[in-house]
Amino acid sequence: MTDKDHPCDLFISYSRKNKDHVLPIKDEIERELGLTCWIDLSNITCGTENFKSRVIPGIRQTRVAFLFFLSAQSQGSEYAMKEIGFAKKRAQKRVVLIRFNDDEMTDDFYFDYQNFDIIDWRAPEQRKKLFRDLKDWAGSEGLPRNRKEAGSKNGKSGTKERGGADGGNVTPGGNAPQTRKSAQAAKIEKAIKIVMAETSNSSIYVGKGIPAKKLENAIASMGVPKGEKVHALIDTTWFGSAKTGLLFTSFGIRWKNDWTTDSKKTSLSWAQVSERRHKMTCHSYDLSFSADAAVGLAGGGVEPKELKKLLVHIVELIELSV
């Protein structure tokens, strides 16, 4: 049986020179969340057919996120750089950068990947944030938010590791029913439709009313993973390209600001929006969720207080299981 038969929750990309640092982190994620990891523990030669036949399906079938362990060695690894490049540009996966030492990004790496979330594993609060995000993302994919708890309730234990044909280590897990994912997606879509039907703001494009070119530009610019459904768009560009703005998706909200608004984060799940609903602060041209998350609205035709009202209404309807 090949790895293609066992899609995993997380793909771990790293340099084997950092193996002693990375494996304990992988083990803790699996232990705490019960999520399954694809990680190569062998020496698949980069660029060979074996590399492509193992790694490409591993990335494509990853269900929750692609984790890149940031170090001088991984940034200098042809193997790791091919993986993150494929995850971002081709497979369009959620990418999280994990920092575990003091190595900084190279200029080239920063240029290509500056917009992705960065987690410093050494900081307890950031570890907790990563765990919360992974739980939320697992839920948005129709998977149990904590596979460990779900497994124990069914009388099953943790995860099980399996050696691949060439020694690659894969930890497979079961699939949640497709109906659960569909039901959650339908609930989110219905909530957004109800809220958007109540607004008369023509600056918000909804459903089939989103121009195809705007949608294409926004998806590429805001890093929407393949398979994530876009329900509405606010275009904040002055000339209508939608390369900056805000998307309402089946996952949550995704945005890209222009130079006038700083924000380390560029996405929030609906669960995260709900958690921050009472902390949202309206400014002249942006809506702030926290010190590291703000959506710039200059040029978008939507006032911050209007966006706040829309978001609060959406999460309230989602929670009410409309």
For each residue, the residues with C-beta under 8 A, 3 or more apart:
1: 5 6
2: 5 164 165
3: 6 38 54 57 58 164 168 170
4: 57 61
5: 1 2
6: 1 3 36 162 170 172 173
7: 61 62 63 172 175
8: 11 36 37 38 58 61 62 63 170 171 172 173
9: 35 36 37 62 63 64 65 138 143 147 173
10: 29 35 36 37 38 62 64 65 66 67 134
11: 8 37 38 39 58 59 62 65 66 67 83 87 93
12: 22 26 37 38 39 67 69
13: 66 67 68 69 74 80 83 84 87
14: 18 19 22 39 68 69 71 74 80
15: 18 69 71 73 74 76 77 79 80
16: 19 43
17: 71 73
18: 14 15 21 22 69 71 73 74 100
19: 14 16 22 23 41
20: 23 24
21: 18 24 25 69 100 101
22: 12 14 18 19 25 26 39 69 100
23: 19 20 26 27
24: 20 21 27 28
25: 21 22 28 29 69 98 100 121
26: 12 22 23 29 30 37 39
27: 23 24 30 31
28: 24 25 31 32
29: 10 25 26 32 33 35 37 131 134
30: 26 27 33 34 35 36 37 158 159 171
31: 27 28 34 148 158
32: 28 29 131 148
33: 29 30 131 134 135 138 146 147 148
34: 30 31 144 146 147 148 149 150 151 158 159 173
35: 9 10 29 30 64 134 138 147 159 173
36: 6 8 9 10 30 147 159 170 171 172 173
37: 8 9 10 11 12 26 29 30 170 171
38: 3 8 10 11 12 58 62 170 171
39: 11 12 14 22 26 168 169 170 171
40: 44 54 55 168 169
41: 19 167 168 169
42: 164 166 167 168 169
43: 16
44: 40 48 50 51 54 55 79 166 168
45: 48 50 51
46: 51 78 79 82
47: 51 78 82
48: 44 45 51 52
49: 52 53
50: 44 45 53 54 166
51: 44 45 46 47 48 54 55 79
52: 48 49 55 56
53: 49 50 56 57
54: 3 40 44 50 51 57 58 164 166 168
55: 40 44 51 52 58 59 82 83 86
56: 52 53 59 60 86
57: 3 4 53 54 60 61
58: 3 8 11 38 54 55 61 62 170
59: 11 55 56 62 66 83 86 87 91 93
60: 56 57 91
61: 4 7 8 57 58
62: 7 8 9 10 11 38 58 59 65 66 87 91 93
63: 7 8 9 138 141 143
64: 9 10 35 94 134 137 138 141 143
65: 9 10 11 62 93 94 95 96 133 134 137
66: 10 11 13 59 62 83 84 87 91 93 94 95 96
67: 10 11 12 13 96 98
68: 13 14 74 80 83 84 87 95 96 97 98 113
69: 12 13 14 15 18 21 22 25 74 98 100
70: 74 75 97 98 99 100 103 105 118
71: 14 15 17 18 74 75 100 101 103
72: 75 76 103
73: 15 17 18 76 77
74: 13 14 15 18 68 69 70 71 77 80 81
75: 70 71 72 80 81 103 105 106 109
76: 15 72 73
77: 15 73 74 80 81
78: 46 47 81 82
79: 15 44 46 51 82 83
80: 13 14 15 68 74 75 77 83 84
81: 74 75 77 78 84 85
82: 46 47 55 78 79 85 86
83: 11 13 55 59 66 68 79 80 86 87
84: 13 66 68 80 81 87 88 95 113
85: 81 82 88 89 90 112
86: 55 56 59 82 83 89 90 91
87: 11 13 59 62 66 68 83 84 90 91 92 93 95
88: 84 85 91 92 93 95 112 113 223
89: 85 86 92
90: 85 86 87
91: 59 60 62 66 86 87 88 226
92: 87 88 89 223 224 225 226
93: 11 59 62 65 66 87 88 225 226
94: 64 65 66 137 225
95: 65 66 68 84 87 88 113 116 117 223
96: 65 66 67 68 116 117 118 119 130 133
97: 68 70 113 116 117 118 119
98: 25 67 68 69 70 119 121 130
99: 70 103 118 119 120 121 122
100: 18 21 22 25 69 70 71 120 121 122
101: 21 71
102:
103: 70 71 72 75 99
104:
105: 70 75 109 110 113 114
106: 75 109 110
107: 110 111
108: 111 112
109: 75 105 106 112 113
110: 105 106 107 113 114
111: 107 108 114
112: 85 88 108 109
113: 68 84 88 95 97 105 109 110 116
114: 105 110 111
115: 223 256 266
116: 95 96 97 113 223
117: 95 96 97 133 264 265 266 267
118: 70 96 97 99 264
119: 96 97 98 99 126 127 129 130
120: 99 100 123 126
121: 25 98 99 100 126 127 130
122: 99 100
123: 120 126 127
124: 127 128
125: 128 129
126: 119 120 121 123 129 130
127: 119 121 123 124 130 131
128: 124 125 131 132
129: 119 125 126 132 133
130: 96 98 119 121 126 127 133 134
131: 29 32 33 127 128 134 135
132: 128 129 135 136 272
133: 65 96 117 129 130 136 137 269 272
134: 10 29 33 35 64 65 130 131 137 138
135: 33 131 132 138 139 145 146
136: 132 133 139 140 145 269 271 272
137: 64 65 94 133 134 140 141 251 269
138: 9 33 35 63 64 134 135 141 143 144 145 147
139: 135 136 142 143 144 145 184 271
140: 136 137 184 250 251 252 269 270
141: 63 64 137 138 181
142: 139 176 177 178 180 181 182 184 185
143: 9 63 64 138 139 147 176 181
144: 34 138 139 147 149 150 176
145: 135 136 138 139
146: 33 34 135 149 150
147: 9 33 34 35 36 138 143 144 150 151 159 173
148: 31 32 33 34 151 152 158
149: 34 144 146 152 153
150: 34 144 146 147 153 154
151: 34 147 148 154 156 157 158
152: 148 149 155 156 157
153: 149 150
154: 150 151
155: 152
156: 151 152
157: 151 152
158: 30 31 34 148 151
159: 30 34 35 36 147 171 172 173
160: 171 172
161: 169 170 171
162: 6 169 170 171 172
163: 167 168 169 170
164: 2 3 42 54 167 168 169 170
165: 2 168
166: 42 44 50 54
167: 41 42 163 164
168: 3 39 40 41 42 44 54 163 164 165
169: 39 40 41 42 161 162 163 164
170: 3 6 8 36 37 38 39 58 161 162 163 164
171: 8 30 36 37 38 39 159 160 161 162
172: 6 7 8 36 159 160 162
173: 6 8 9 34 35 36 147 159
174:
175: 7 178
176: 142 143 144 180 181
177: 142 180 181
178: 142 175 181 182
179: 182 183
180: 142 176 177 183 184
181: 141 142 143 176 177 178 184 185
182: 142 178 179 185 186
183: 179 180 186 187
184: 139 140 142 180 181 187 188
185: 142 181 182 188 189 229 250
186: 182 183 189 190
187: 183 184 190 191 318 321 322
188: 184 185 191 192 231 250 270 318
189: 185 186 192 193 229 231 250
190: 186 187 193 194 317 322
191: 187 188 194 195 314 315 317 318 322
192: 188 189 195 196 231 232 248 314
193: 189 190 196 197 206 207 231
194: 190 191 197 198 317 322
195: 191 192 198 199 310 313 314 317
196: 192 193 199 204 206 207 231 232 310
197: 193 194
198: 194 195 313
199: 195 196 204 306 310
200:
201: 204 301 302 306
202: 301
203: 234 235 300 301 302
204: 196 199 201 232 233 234 302
205: 209 210 211 214 232 233 234 235
206: 193 196 209 210 231 232 233
207: 193 196 210 231 232
208:
209: 205 206
210: 205 206 207 214 215 230 232 233
211: 205 214 215 242
212: 215 216
213: 216 217 241 242
214: 205 210 211 217 218 233 235 240 241 242
215: 210 211 212 218 219 230 233 242
216: 212 213 219 220
217: 213 214 220 221 241 242 243
218: 214 215 221 222 224 230 233 235 242 243 245 247
219: 215 216 222 224 230 247
220: 216 217 223
221: 217 218 242 243 244 256
222: 218 219 245 247 254 255 256 266 267
223: 88 92 95 115 116 220 254 266 267
224: 92 218 219 228 230 247 249 254
225: 92 93 94 228 251
226: 91 92 93
227:
228: 224 225 249 250 251
229: 185 189 249 250
230: 210 215 218 219 224 233 247 248 249
231: 188 189 192 193 196 206 207 248 249 250
232: 192 196 204 205 206 207 210 247 248
233: 204 205 206 210 214 215 218 230 242 245 246 247 248
234: 203 204 205 245 246 247 297 300 301 302 307
235: 203 205 214 218 240 241 242 244 245 300
236: 244 245 246 257 258 296 297 298 299 300
237: 240 241 242 243 244 245 258 299
238: 299
239:
240: 214 235 237
241: 213 214 217 235 237
242: 211 213 214 215 217 218 221 233 235 237 245
243: 217 218 221 237 256
244: 221 235 236 237 255 256 257 258 296
245: 218 222 233 234 235 236 237 242 255 256 300
246: 233 234 236 253 254 255 295 297 300 307
247: 218 219 222 224 230 232 233 234 253 254 255
248: 192 230 231 232 233 253 314
249: 224 228 229 230 231 252 253 254
250: 140 185 188 189 228 229 231
251: 137 140 225 228 254 267 269 270
252: 140 249 267 268 269 270 271 272 273
253: 246 247 248 249 267 268 273 295 311
254: 222 223 224 246 247 249 251 266 267
255: 222 244 245 246 247 263 266 267 295 296
256: 115 221 222 243 244 245 266
257: 236 244 260 261 262 263 286 294 295 296
258: 236 237 244 261 296 298 299
259:
260: 257 285 286 296 298
261: 257 258 285 286 294 295 296 298
262: 257 294
263: 255 257 266 292 293 294 295 296
264: 117 118 292 293
265: 117 268 289 290 292 293
266: 115 117 222 223 254 255 256 263
267: 117 222 223 251 252 253 254 255
268: 252 253 265 272 273 276 289 293
269: 133 136 137 140 251 252 272 273
270: 140 188 251 252 273 274 314 315 318
271: 136 139 252 274 275
272: 132 133 136 252 268 269 275 276
273: 252 253 268 269 270 276 277 289 311 314 315
274: 270 271 277 315 318 319
275: 271 272
276: 268 272 273 279 280 289 290 293
277: 273 274 280 311 312 315
278:
279: 276 289 290
280: 276 277 287 288 289 308 311 312
281: 287 288
282: 287 288 303 304 305 308
283: 286 287 288 304
284: 304
285: 260 261 296 297 298 304
286: 257 260 261 283 294 295 296 297 298 304
287: 280 281 282 283 294 295 297 304 307 308
288: 280 281 282 283 293 294
289: 265 268 273 276 279 280 293 294 295
290: 265 276 279 293
291:
292: 263 264 265
293: 263 264 265 268 276 288 289 290
294: 257 261 262 263 286 287 288 289
295: 246 253 255 257 261 263 286 287 289 307
296: 236 244 255 257 258 260 261 263 285 286
297: 234 236 246 285 286 287 300 302 303 304 307
298: 236 258 260 261 285 286
299: 236 237 238 258
300: 203 234 235 236 245 246 297
301: 201 202 203 234
302: 201 203 204 234 297 306 307
303: 282 297 306 307
304: 282 283 284 285 286 287 297 307 308
305: 282 308 309
306: 199 201 302 303 309 310
307: 234 246 287 295 297 302 303 304 310 311
308: 280 282 287 304 305 311 312
309: 305 306 312 313
310: 195 196 199 306 307 313 314
311: 253 273 277 280 307 308 314 315
312: 277 280 308 309 315 316
313: 195 198 309 310 316 317
314: 191 192 195 248 270 273 310 311 317 318
315: 191 270 273 274 277 311 312 318 319
316: 312 313 319 320
317: 190 191 194 195 313 314 320 322
318: 187 188 191 270 274 314 315 321 322
319: 274 315 316
320: 316 317
321: 187 318
322: 187 190 191 194 317 318
